[in-house]
Amino acid sequence: MTGSDQPLARRLGTGDAVVIGLGAMIGAGIFVALGPAARAAGAGLLIGLAVAAVVAFCNATSSARLAALYPASGGTYLYGRKRLGDFWGYLAGWAFVVGKTASCAAMALTVGAYVWPGYAHAIAAVTVLALTAVNCTGVQKSARLTRVIVTIVLVVLAAVVVTLFGAEGSALSHIDVTDARVGGVLQSAGLLFFAFAGYARIATLGEEVRDPARVIPRAIPLALGIALTVYAAVAVAVLAVLGPDRLADAVAPLSEAAQAAGAHWLVPVVRVGAAVAALGALLALLLGVSRTTLAMARDRHLPHVLAAVHPRSQVPQRAELLIGLVVAVLAATADLRSAIGFSSFGVLIYYAIANVSALTLRSDEGRPAPPIPVLGVLGCVVLAFALPSASVVSGAAVIAVGAAVYGLRRACRAPGANSR
């Protein structure tokens, strides 16, 4: 038996929520986005990191206030519908689902690339199916697994930072941001934003968090602050060893930095850490996408059959299974780098809608200081259109398709549409 309107169990505390957010962020950025960001801005990626962090903070603040007021699954899909109207909520949900489905594929491919490069696509698809099975058993088990993964990754990254800063070839003089171009910095910020977007998992799990009005506003900024500290330390350490030019050309930046520093023992450790980090990110991403799918299915923006919640595990198993199958197919066929830009575009549009939604809050509803959501909206729009042109074109096309589908469905439902 399943129930389409059965609520999800509130089993997650602050620690669990922070860990799920970290699991989504750490794997996405450290091992994937540093190289493309360096190609865009050189050492100026550090400025881009700061810009991305500011935009992410604004988004996190707006999301936290909205999630505390509306503690149910769906994230900005729900907030947009409540504050701006059905269309904007739908558009946010569409942008999130398509953008984060690409993110899931990217993380799965990262696992495959580090575990067995010659069979990266096959490993990626199998990984997605295995984690989908884990998610279907219950969110608490997913949170416990994510906690183990985050611990391992943080230990590996700490070892990388300490080793690189202590290496003979390490020199902070390699880091010169004076030649950074504004366009390159903004593009690097857009790419690095991909690394910060994991805190959305906390908001989309709002229906499963205990005391959401207290837990969510604490968990989101805490997870973001930890991730920023880790990102900054690793980025500076890698730049100090490789310099911006070598980092821009590096396929596996942390592994190449370890080799350049003469720490050959660290290379296999980094490979394992990268695979584990991507695994943790994928686990949390699958959770978030399935919960937004659940919320959209409840409102019949997606097939209502996906709104079923299993009575024993109390998770949306049909949504979990569908998303898992779609991601597995993408992971078996997609390109890793193109997925990053496409995902960033979709997620930035999603957060732009979140910030506009936060602007409509009253003071008694926990409205943030107005400059925060205003800066968030502007930052999201600027970074989205500063991304590589291919990402902007493909992302905008998919968003337009979603809007067109919504319009067609509304037209078909209009009075008299079926009477002709």
C-alpha positions as CSV (number, residue, x, y, z in Angstrom):
1,M,0.0,0.0,0.0
2,T,1.2,3.5,-0.8
3,G,-0.4,6.9,-0.1
4,S,-0.1,9.9,-2.3
5,D,-0.9,12.3,0.4
6,Q,0.9,10.6,3.3
7,P,3.4,13.0,5.0
8,L,7.0,12.0,5.3
9,A,8.4,11.2,8.7
10,R,10.4,14.0,10.6
11,R,13.5,12.1,11.5
12,L,16.4,14.4,10.7
13,G,18.1,16.7,13.3
14,T,20.5,19.6,12.8
15,G,23.5,17.3,12.5
16,D,21.9,15.1,9.9
17,A,20.7,18.1,7.9
18,V,24.2,19.7,7.9
19,V,25.8,16.4,6.9
20,I,23.4,16.0,3.9
21,G,24.1,19.5,2.8
22,L,27.9,19.0,3.1
23,G,27.6,15.7,1.3
24,A,26.1,17.5,-1.7
25,M,28.6,20.3,-1.7
26,I,32.0,18.9,-1.0
27,G,32.1,16.3,-3.7
28,A,30.8,18.7,-6.4
29,G,33.3,21.4,-6.1
30,I,36.7,20.3,-4.9
31,F,37.3,17.5,-7.4
32,V,35.3,18.9,-10.4
33,A,35.0,22.7,-10.6
34,L,38.5,24.0,-9.8
35,G,40.0,23.2,-13.2
36,P,37.3,24.9,-15.3
37,A,37.3,27.9,-12.9
38,A,41.0,28.3,-13.4
39,R,40.6,28.1,-17.2
40,A,38.1,31.0,-16.9
41,A,40.0,33.2,-14.5
42,G,43.4,31.9,-13.6
43,A,44.2,32.8,-10.0
44,G,41.2,35.1,-10.2
45,L,39.2,32.0,-9.4
46,L,39.8,32.9,-5.7
47,I,37.8,36.1,-6.4
48,G,35.2,34.0,-8.2
49,L,35.0,31.8,-5.2
50,A,34.3,34.7,-2.9
51,V,31.6,36.0,-5.3
52,A,30.0,32.6,-5.5
53,A,30.1,32.4,-1.7
54,V,28.3,35.8,-1.4
55,V,25.6,34.8,-3.8
56,A,25.3,31.4,-2.1
57,F,25.0,33.1,1.3
58,C,22.1,35.3,0.0
59,N,20.4,32.3,-1.5
60,A,21.0,30.3,1.7
61,T,19.5,33.0,3.9
62,S,16.4,33.4,1.6
63,S,16.0,29.6,1.4
64,A,16.3,29.2,5.2
65,R,13.6,31.7,5.9
66,L,11.3,30.2,3.4
67,A,12.0,26.6,4.4
68,A,11.3,27.5,8.1
69,L,7.9,29.0,7.0
70,Y,7.0,26.2,4.6
71,P,8.6,23.0,6.1
72,A,7.5,20.6,3.3
73,S,9.2,18.8,0.4
74,G,9.7,20.8,-2.7
75,G,12.1,23.7,-1.9
76,T,11.7,26.7,-4.2
77,Y,9.0,24.9,-6.2
78,L,6.8,25.2,-3.1
79,Y,8.0,28.7,-2.1
80,G,7.4,30.1,-5.6
81,R,3.9,28.7,-5.7
82,K,3.0,30.1,-2.3
83,R,4.6,33.5,-2.8
84,L,4.6,34.2,-6.5
85,G,2.0,32.0,-8.1
86,D,1.7,28.6,-9.7
87,F,3.8,29.3,-12.8
88,W,6.9,30.6,-11.0
89,G,6.8,27.7,-8.6
90,Y,6.5,25.3,-11.5
91,L,9.4,27.0,-13.3
92,A,11.6,26.7,-10.2
93,G,10.8,23.0,-9.8
94,W,11.5,22.4,-13.5
95,A,14.8,24.2,-13.4
96,F,15.8,22.3,-10.3
97,V,14.8,18.9,-11.6
98,V,16.5,19.2,-15.0
99,G,19.6,21.0,-13.6
100,K,20.1,18.6,-10.7
101,T,19.5,15.6,-12.8
102,A,22.5,16.8,-14.9
103,S,24.4,17.2,-11.6
104,C,23.6,13.7,-10.6
105,A,25.0,12.4,-13.9
106,A,28.2,14.5,-13.4
107,M,28.8,13.2,-9.9
108,A,28.2,9.6,-11.1
109,L,30.7,10.1,-13.9
110,T,33.2,11.5,-11.4
111,V,33.0,8.3,-9.4
112,G,33.5,6.2,-12.6
113,A,36.5,8.4,-13.7
114,Y,38.3,7.9,-10.5
115,V,37.4,4.3,-9.8
116,W,37.9,2.8,-13.2
117,P,38.6,5.4,-16.0
118,G,38.3,2.9,-18.8
119,Y,34.8,2.0,-17.8
120,A,33.7,5.3,-16.3
121,H,30.2,5.3,-17.9
122,A,29.4,1.7,-16.8
123,I,30.6,2.3,-13.2
124,A,28.6,5.6,-13.1
125,A,25.3,3.9,-14.1
126,V,25.8,1.0,-11.6
127,T,26.6,3.5,-8.9
128,V,23.4,5.4,-9.5
129,L,21.3,2.3,-9.3
130,A,23.0,1.2,-6.1
131,L,22.4,4.5,-4.4
132,T,18.8,4.6,-5.6
133,A,18.3,1.3,-3.8
134,V,19.8,2.8,-0.6
135,N,17.6,5.9,-0.8
136,C,14.5,3.7,-1.2
137,T,15.2,2.0,2.2
138,G,14.7,5.3,4.2
139,V,16.2,8.7,4.6
140,Q,17.8,7.9,8.0
141,K,20.0,5.3,6.4
142,S,21.0,7.7,3.7
143,A,21.9,10.3,6.3
144,R,24.1,7.8,8.2
145,L,25.9,6.8,5.0
146,T,26.4,10.5,4.1
147,R,27.9,11.1,7.5
148,V,30.6,8.4,7.0
149,I,31.3,9.7,3.5
150,V,31.7,13.4,4.6
151,T,34.1,12.3,7.4
152,I,36.3,10.4,5.0
153,V,36.4,13.3,2.5
154,L,37.2,15.9,5.1
155,V,40.1,13.8,6.4
156,V,41.5,13.4,2.9
157,L,41.2,17.1,2.1
158,A,42.9,18.0,5.4
159,A,45.8,15.8,4.4
160,V,46.0,17.4,1.0
161,V,46.1,21.0,2.4
162,V,48.7,20.2,5.1
163,T,50.9,18.3,2.6
164,L,50.7,20.9,-0.2
165,F,51.4,23.9,2.1
166,G,54.4,22.0,3.5
167,A,55.9,21.1,0.1
168,E,59.1,22.6,-1.2
169,G,57.6,23.9,-4.4
170,S,54.7,25.6,-2.7
171,A,54.7,29.4,-3.2
172,L,52.0,31.9,-2.5
173,S,53.7,34.1,-5.1
174,H,52.0,31.9,-7.7
175,I,48.7,33.5,-6.7
176,D,48.4,36.8,-8.5
177,V,44.9,38.1,-9.1
178,T,45.8,41.5,-10.4
179,D,45.4,40.3,-14.1
180,A,42.0,38.8,-13.5
181,R,39.3,39.9,-16.0
182,V,35.8,40.7,-14.8
183,G,34.2,38.4,-17.3
184,G,36.5,35.5,-16.4
185,V,36.0,36.0,-12.7
186,L,32.2,36.0,-13.1
187,Q,32.4,32.9,-15.3
188,S,34.5,31.2,-12.7
189,A,32.0,32.2,-10.0
190,G,29.2,30.7,-12.0
191,L,31.1,27.4,-12.3
192,L,32.1,27.4,-8.7
193,F,28.5,28.1,-7.6
194,F,27.9,24.5,-8.8
195,A,30.0,23.6,-5.7
196,F,27.9,25.5,-3.2
197,A,24.4,24.4,-4.3
198,G,24.2,21.5,-2.0
199,Y,22.5,23.3,0.8
200,A,19.3,23.1,-1.2
201,R,19.1,19.5,-0.2
202,I,18.4,20.7,3.3
203,A,15.4,22.8,2.2
204,T,14.0,20.1,-0.1
205,L,14.1,17.7,2.8
206,G,12.1,20.2,5.0
207,E,9.2,17.7,5.5
208,E,11.6,15.2,7.1
209,V,13.4,17.6,9.5
210,R,12.5,17.8,13.2
211,D,11.5,21.3,14.4
212,P,12.2,22.8,10.9
213,A,11.7,26.4,12.1
214,R,14.8,26.0,14.3
215,V,16.8,23.3,12.5
216,I,16.7,24.6,8.9
217,P,17.9,28.2,9.6
218,R,20.8,26.8,11.6
219,A,21.8,23.9,9.3
220,I,22.0,25.8,6.0
221,P,24.4,28.6,7.0
222,L,26.5,26.1,9.0
223,A,26.9,23.7,6.1
224,L,27.7,26.6,3.7
225,G,30.3,28.0,6.1
226,I,32.1,24.7,6.5
227,A,32.1,24.1,2.7
228,L,33.5,27.6,2.0
229,T,36.3,27.1,4.5
230,V,37.3,23.8,3.0
231,Y,37.1,25.2,-0.6
232,A,39.2,28.2,0.2
233,A,41.9,26.2,1.9
234,V,42.1,23.6,-0.9
235,A,42.0,26.2,-3.7
236,V,44.9,28.3,-2.2
237,A,47.0,25.1,-1.5
238,V,46.6,23.8,-5.1
239,L,47.3,27.2,-6.7
240,A,50.4,27.5,-4.5
241,V,51.8,24.3,-5.9
242,L,50.6,24.2,-9.5
243,G,50.1,27.8,-10.3
244,P,47.1,29.0,-12.4
245,D,48.3,27.7,-15.8
246,R,48.9,24.2,-14.7
247,L,45.7,24.1,-12.7
248,A,43.8,25.2,-15.7
249,D,45.1,22.3,-17.7
250,A,44.8,19.7,-14.9
251,V,42.2,16.9,-15.4
252,A,42.6,15.8,-11.7
253,P,43.9,19.0,-10.0
254,L,44.4,17.5,-6.5
255,S,46.1,14.4,-7.7
256,E,48.4,16.4,-10.0
257,A,49.2,18.8,-7.1
258,A,50.1,15.9,-4.9
259,Q,52.5,14.6,-7.6
260,A,54.0,18.0,-8.2
261,A,54.7,18.3,-4.4
262,G,56.5,14.9,-4.4
263,A,53.8,13.3,-2.2
264,H,53.2,10.3,-4.4
265,W,51.8,8.4,-1.5
266,L,48.9,10.9,-1.4
267,V,47.8,10.3,-5.0
268,P,45.9,7.1,-4.4
269,V,44.4,8.6,-1.3
270,V,43.1,11.5,-3.3
271,R,41.7,9.2,-5.9
272,V,39.7,7.4,-3.2
273,G,38.7,10.6,-1.6
274,A,37.4,12.0,-4.9
275,A,35.4,8.9,-5.6
276,V,33.9,8.9,-2.1
277,A,33.2,12.7,-2.3
278,A,31.3,12.3,-5.6
279,L,29.5,9.3,-4.1
280,G,28.3,11.4,-1.2
281,A,27.2,14.3,-3.4
282,L,25.3,11.9,-5.7
283,L,23.5,10.4,-2.7
284,A,22.3,13.8,-1.4
285,L,21.5,15.0,-4.9
286,L,19.3,12.0,-5.6
287,L,17.4,12.7,-2.4
288,G,16.8,16.4,-3.3
289,V,15.6,15.7,-6.9
290,S,13.2,13.0,-5.8
291,R,11.7,15.2,-3.1
292,T,11.0,18.0,-5.6
293,T,9.6,15.5,-8.0
294,L,7.3,14.3,-5.2
295,A,6.1,17.8,-4.5
296,M,5.4,18.5,-8.2
297,A,3.6,15.2,-8.6
298,R,1.4,16.0,-5.6
299,D,0.3,19.1,-7.5
300,R,-0.1,17.1,-10.8
301,H,2.6,19.1,-12.6
302,L,4.2,15.7,-13.0
303,P,2.3,12.4,-13.2
304,H,0.4,11.9,-9.9
305,V,1.6,8.3,-9.6
306,L,5.0,9.7,-8.5
307,A,3.4,11.2,-5.4
308,A,3.1,7.8,-3.6
309,V,4.9,7.4,-0.3
310,H,5.8,3.9,0.9
311,P,4.1,3.3,4.2
312,R,7.0,1.3,5.8
313,S,10.1,3.2,4.6
314,Q,8.1,6.5,4.3
315,V,10.0,7.6,1.2
316,P,8.7,8.5,-2.2
317,Q,9.9,5.3,-3.8
318,R,8.3,5.7,-7.2
319,A,9.9,9.2,-7.6
320,E,13.2,7.7,-6.3
321,L,13.1,4.9,-8.9
322,L,12.2,7.1,-11.8
323,I,14.9,9.7,-11.1
324,G,17.4,6.9,-10.5
325,L,16.7,5.3,-13.9
326,V,16.9,8.6,-15.8
327,V,20.2,9.5,-14.1
328,A,21.6,6.1,-14.8
329,V,20.8,6.5,-18.5
330,L,22.4,10.0,-18.6
331,A,25.5,8.7,-16.7
332,A,25.9,6.0,-19.3
333,T,25.9,8.6,-22.1
334,A,26.7,12.1,-21.0
335,D,29.8,14.3,-20.9
336,L,31.1,15.3,-17.5
337,R,32.2,18.9,-18.2
338,S,29.1,19.9,-20.2
339,A,26.9,18.7,-17.4
340,I,28.5,21.2,-14.9
341,G,27.6,24.4,-16.9
342,F,24.1,23.1,-17.7
343,S,23.5,22.3,-14.1
344,S,24.8,25.7,-12.9
345,F,22.4,27.6,-15.2
346,G,19.3,25.7,-14.1
347,V,20.2,26.0,-10.4
348,L,20.9,29.7,-10.6
349,I,17.5,30.3,-12.2
350,Y,16.0,28.2,-9.4
351,Y,17.7,30.4,-6.7
352,A,16.7,33.6,-8.5
353,I,13.1,32.6,-8.0
354,A,13.8,31.7,-4.3
355,N,15.2,35.2,-3.7
356,V,12.2,36.9,-5.3
357,S,10.0,34.7,-3.2
358,A,11.8,35.8,0.0
359,L,11.3,39.5,-1.0
360,T,7.5,39.0,-0.6
361,L,7.8,37.8,3.1
362,R,6.5,40.1,5.8
363,S,8.5,40.9,8.9
364,D,6.3,38.6,11.0
365,E,7.1,35.8,8.5
366,G,10.9,36.0,9.0
367,R,11.7,38.3,6.1
368,P,15.4,38.7,5.6
369,A,17.0,42.1,5.3
370,P,15.9,43.4,1.8
371,P,19.5,43.8,0.5
372,I,20.1,40.0,0.9
373,P,17.4,38.7,-1.5
374,V,18.0,41.6,-3.9
375,L,21.7,40.9,-4.1
376,G,20.8,37.2,-4.5
377,V,18.5,37.8,-7.5
378,L,21.1,40.0,-9.2
379,G,23.9,37.7,-8.5
380,C,22.0,34.6,-9.8
381,V,21.1,36.3,-13.0
382,V,24.5,37.7,-13.7
383,L,26.3,34.5,-12.9
384,A,23.9,32.4,-15.0
385,F,24.5,34.5,-18.1
386,A,28.2,34.7,-17.5
387,L,28.5,30.9,-18.0
388,P,30.0,29.5,-21.2
389,S,27.7,30.2,-24.1
390,A,26.9,26.6,-24.8
391,S,25.6,26.2,-21.2
392,V,23.5,29.4,-21.5
393,V,21.9,28.4,-24.8
394,S,21.1,24.8,-23.8
395,G,20.0,25.8,-20.3
396,A,17.7,28.6,-21.6
397,A,16.3,26.3,-24.2
398,V,15.3,23.6,-21.6
399,I,13.8,26.3,-19.3
400,A,11.8,27.6,-22.3
401,V,10.6,24.1,-23.1
402,G,9.4,23.7,-19.5
403,A,7.5,27.0,-19.7
404,A,5.9,26.0,-23.0
405,V,4.8,22.7,-21.5
406,Y,3.2,24.5,-18.6
407,G,1.4,26.9,-21.1
408,L,0.1,24.0,-23.2
409,R,-1.2,22.2,-20.1
410,R,-3.0,25.3,-18.9
411,A,-4.5,25.8,-22.3
412,C,-5.8,22.2,-22.4
413,R,-7.4,22.7,-19.0
414,A,-9.1,26.0,-19.9
415,P,-12.9,26.0,-19.9
416,G,-14.2,24.9,-23.2
417,A,-10.8,23.4,-24.3
418,N,-12.3,19.9,-24.5
419,S,-15.7,20.9,-25.8
420,R,-14.7,21.6,-29.4
